[in-house]
Amino acid sequence: MSLADEIQRLADLYRQGLLSDAEFAAAKARLLAAGSSISHAPVGSRLRRLPSAGWVGGVCAGLAQATGSEVWLWRLAFVCFTLLGGSGVLAYLLLWIFVPRDPSL
């Protein structure tokens, strides 16, 4: 759910009388504070390989960190694409070559 949807949901609760003025203001402030801490950088600028956290080259671990998803989902995707024509191996190798390694490691 997006930030705008969450605020709209709070406003609806407030209009229905389920939230007091103070509760509405506090909840809205919390949502806005949480929304301002979200990084809006494009995935490409945050994508780094994490060899120490990965099994082979750290590509799946880097993709998981950049997208905020679980690493096993990326591993499963690469295995599925490999079994369905071999494109998973090619994509993994290209990412291993062109995605920079995380400099903090």
JOFEN-V774570 format. One record per pair of residues at least 12 apart in sequence whose C-alpha atoms are under 8 Angstrom apart, sorted by the first residue. I is the first residue (numbers start at 1). J is the second residue. D is the distance in whole Angstrom. If there is no record, write none. Layout:
# JOFEN-V774570
I&J&D, I&J&D
This chain:
# JOFEN-V774570
3&31&7, 3&32&8, 3&35&7, 6&31&8, 7&28&7, 7&31&8, 10&24&7, 10&27&8, 10&28&7, 11&24&8, 43&66&6, 43&67&7, 46&66&6, 47&62&6, 47&63&6, 47&65&8, 47&66&5, 47&99&7, 47&100&8, 48&62&5, 48&63&8, 48&66&8, 48&99&6, 48&100&5, 48&101&5, 48&102&5, 49&61&7, 49&62&5, 49&63&8, 49&96&7, 49&99&6, 49&100&6, 49&101&5, 49&102&6, 50&62&5, 50&101&6, 50&102&6, 50&105&8, 51&101&8, 52&105&7, 57&96&6, 58&96&8, 59&92&7, 59&95&7, 59&96&6, 59&99&8, 60&72&8, 60&74&5, 60&75&6, 78&92&7
